[in-house]
Amino acid sequence: MSYADVEARLNNGGVVILDGGIGTELERRGVPMDAEAWCGPPTLEHADVLEEIHCDYIAAGADIVTANTFASSRLMLKPAGLTDRLEEINRTAVMTAHRAREASGRPDVLVAGSLSHMCPFIGPAAKTDTGARPMAEMTDAFAELAGLLRDAGCDLIILEMMYDPDRLRHVFAAAAETDLPVWAGFSARRGIGGEVLSFTREQEIPFEDIVEVLDDFDVAAAGVMHSEPNVTGDALTVLRTRFTGPLMAYPDSGYFKMPHWHFEDVILPSEFFRYATEWVKGGVRIIGGCCGLSPEHIAVLKPLKDGTQQQVA
């Protein structure tokens, strides 16, 4: 299956299944996370586990697997002293996804490159370390990784965890330069008054202010990801006011405290299916999971692709 086939399915009202969490699934399977750079560096020493994860998602029904590049930009690797291995880490991540596709016997599966604006965390409060980095440095890092993802053979780029108003435009611009299809994933949280806000904890930014970026960039799909299931639907409602193309949804479950994902109160596959069913009924056409969600969660989504939508036990 080519990207044109995916596009045709979406345009015809079909559903495309994404994979689930990658970095968190590595940790769940016992792979140690890097104290500075989280889940990117483990790609090199644990490519066998990473390939297994991709294969498991494909077996669960995923049409798209995401390369483990979310936290592998120069911004993340520099504090860990790994910038000299940046290309090796990212090319290995993409190659491992390709190898899983070949091993699965499903050549129709696409490989997406993950591009985020993640920066290292500092201090006991785990605040994002952006102040000491000139925006030009961030822009160069985003462009560098986007080019690597294209050259390594990704079929599309997914912009993940878009929530920072200063950084996200530079990520969008970097992705646009690749000429690959771009899917934009925004992250949201619930304010104390019930309002939908940008995911950032450092400011209270209305979610609608974040998705305004879509007025200035063309993307092939847009959606809400790495957000709690109970806020995802309301965030999608906001997104619909800005975007008329294919919508996607892939929530997280649990919480992150650098460098570990805490698998607490992770949503049951059956409950996840109920949320996903409502999102698909509301027009979502790309569905999957993010941090904390595993192949078991993706496996329950198959009825949505088949159009049956029966209850999952």
Secondary structure, 3 states (H helix, E strand, C coil): CCHHHHHHHHHCCCCEEECCCCHHHHHHCCCCCECCCECCCHHHHCHHHHHHHHHHHHHHCCCEEECCCCCCCHHHHCCCCCHHHHHHHHHHHHHHHHHHHHHHCCCCCEEEEEEECCCCEECCCCEECCCCCCHHHHHHHHHHHHHHHHHHCCCEEEEEEECCCCCHHHHHHHHHCCCCCEEEEECEEECCCCCEEECCCCCCCEHHHHHHHHHCCCCCEEEEECCCHHHHHHHHHHHHCCCCCCEEEECCCCEEECCEEECCCCCCHHHHHHHHHHHHHCCEEEECCCCCCCHHHHHCCHHHHHCCCCCCC
